[in-house]
Amino acid sequence: MTRVALVTGGTRGIGKAISLALQSAGYKVAANYCGNDDAAQTFTKDHAIKAYKWDVADHDACQAGVATVVADLGPIDVLVNNAGITRDTSLLKMTIEQWKAVIDTNLTSCFSMSKAVFPAMTERKFGRIINISSVNGQSGQFGQTNYCATKAGIHGFTKALAQEGARYGITVNALAPGYTETDMVAAVPQAVLDKIIAKIPAGRLGHADEIARGVLFLASDDAGFMTGSTLSINGGQHMY
């Protein structure tokens, strides 16, 4: 039976690469998005993966969105919590709105989305939840107290939910990408980006398809005994 995968933030950047990798591996894929209608429409047209629009920062919208995907494609076997935003600035300049926007989109969404799929996964005695964190959630980064808090929080969320899911055959893992060639990283000033790359032992940015291959492993039956873990794909920038 073909498994169903849902990828949040799944029409651009790392999320797009994850959606395409899962499709190539034989999954029926649903790609969530929020803001860019043109990109989502082009994605669906080019790749025959339906894009579903809702704001993962909205708890009720997540419940309704998942219900729509289930009605269209069937029960969700794999959830990839990939959606994320940045609102970078130093703590001295950060507003409460900038703090809450990042917390709600990056971290609270993991709760809302997992809450929506978890009951059915327990009933079927199978599930894969993969939470996309970041190297900056492991090492910290100047000007990203909001972002780093969310990505570090994902690790704790992952470990706790993994303990709840294990008895039901549900694995919950995190994947922490390093700096990867995406629109988000492209927005970093080149002088700053050069300094970042200089600190990466591999001497380059990551590629989105390299992150996607890590997700494919975590979603597979081969990873059935791996739960509560973090897979770091960062070119050696942070090791622990």
N, C-alpha and C positions, 0 to 999 in steps of 0.2 A: 504494500500500500504506500502510495506517495505521501510523504510527510509535508506538512505546511509550516512555513517559516514566516515570521513577521519581523521586519527590520524598521525600527524608528529612525527618522532622519535618513531614510533609505534611498533617496533619489539623487543625492549629490555626494561628492567626496568619498570618504571611507565607507559611508553607508551604501552608496551606489556600488562600490566594488564588492561589498559583502552581499548585496542583493543579487548581483550578477553571478558571483561565485556559487551561491546557494542554488540559483536557477540552473547553472551548468552541471551541478551535482545531482540534479533531478528533483529538487524540492519545488513545490508550488509556493511562490513567494508573493507576499504583500508588502509594499513599501509605503510606510507612513511619511508624510511631510507636513509642514505647516505654512511656510511663507511664500515660496517661489512657484507660482502656478505654471509659468512658462516652462521652467526646468522640469517640473513633474510631468507635464503633458508631453514634452519631448522625450523624456525617459520612457514613458509608457509606449509611445509610438515606436521608438527605436528598439525596445527590448521586450515588448509584450508582457510587461509586469505591471499590474494595476497599482496605481498610486492612490492612497487614501489620505484625505486631508483632515487632520485635527491637531490641536495644540496639546502636546504631551504634558504641559504644565497644568492642564485642566483635568482634574481627577475624573469628573463625570464624563468629559469628552473621551477619555481613555476607555472607560467602560463601554460607552456607546460605539466607539471605533472598533474595539475588539469584537463586539457582538456583530457588527457589520461584516468584518473579515470572516468570522466563523460562518455566518450565513452564506457568504459567497464561496468560500474555499474549503470549509470544514474546520474541525478543531485544530488549534494551534499547537504544534509539537515543539517548535523552536522559537524563542523570543530573543531578539538581539536588541538590547537597550543601548542604542547608539546616539540618539539625538542629543545635541549639546550646543551651547552658545558661549561666547565670551563677552564680558563687559569690563575690559581691563583698565585698571587705574590703581594708584596707590591707596592704601586704607585711608590716608588723610583726605583724599579727594572723593572716595567712593560714597555714593548715596545709598540709602536703604533700598531704593528702587533697583539699583544695579545689583545689589546683594541678592535681593529676593528673586529677581528675574533669573539669575544663574542658578540659584538653589532650586527653584521650582522646576526649571527646564532640565537641568542635568541630574539632579538627585531625587527630588520628589517624584519625578516621572518614573524612576525605577520602581518605586513603591507602587504607584498607580497602575503601571503596565503589568507588573508581576502579580499584583492583586487581581487583575482582570483575567489572567490566564491560569493562575495557580490551582484553583479548585478543580477545573476540568483535567488538568495534568494529574492531580492526585487520584482522580477517579480512573483514569486510563493507565495509571502506574508507569507513566513515562513523561519526561519533559527535559528540555534543555533551555536554561536561561543564561544568557551571556551578556554581561554588563561591560560596556566599553569605558574604561577609565583613561588614564594618561600618565606618562612619565612624570608630569608635573604634580600629579597626585601622590607620587612616591617621593619626589625630591624637593618639591616646592619651587616657586618662581616669583620673583619680584613683580609686584603689580597685579597679582592674581590670587589674592586671598579668597575671593569668592569662588573662582574656578577650582583652585587647588583644594578648597574645603569640600567641594562636591565630589571631586575625583577621588580624594582620600576616603570620603564617606562611602563611596561605592565599594571599597574593599571591605569595610566592616559590614555593610549591608549584605554583600555576597557571602561572607563567611557565616553570618547568622542564618540567612535563608537556606544555605547549603545544608545546614544541620536539620532544618525543618523538612527539607525536601528529600533527603537521602532515603528515608524509609519507603518512599513512594516511587523510587526509581527516577527521581528528578535531580539532575545535576545543576549546580549554580556556580559559574566561574566568572572571573573577570579577565579582561584582556587590556593591557596597558601599552598603547602605542607610544613610540617616541615621535619626534617631529617628522611629519609625513607630508608629502607633496599634495596639498589640498588648497582650496580657496582660502581657508582660514589661515594657513601658514603663509600663503602668498601675500596676505595683507600685512605681514610683519615687515618693517623696514629692512632693506637689504643689508645695511650695516649691522643691524641687530642679528639678522639671520646668519650672516657670515660668522659672527661670534659664537652663535649656537652650534653651527656645523663644526666649528673648530674644536668643540668639546665632545663631539661624537667620534668614538674610536673608529667606526666604520668610515668616517670621512664624508658622509652624504646623508641626505634625507631618506626616509623610508618611502616605499611605494605603497599605494593603497591596496594593491592586490596582494602584497606580502602580509598585510594585516588581515585581509579577507581569508587567506589560507589558514591563518591561525584560528579564525572563527569556524571554518569548515571542520577543523580537527575537533574543537570543543563541542561542536554539534553532532559529531559522529558517534556511532556505536563504539568505536575504538577508544573513546574518552569516557566510557561508562563508569570507570572507577576513579575518575578525576573530578573532584568537587571541592568547593571552597578555596580554590587556588587562583593565582594570578599568573597569566602567561604574559611575560614582558617581551615586546618586540621593539627594541629601541636602538639597535646598532651599538650596544654597549655603553650608552650614555649614562645609565644608572643600573648598578648591579647590587643585588642583595638577596 
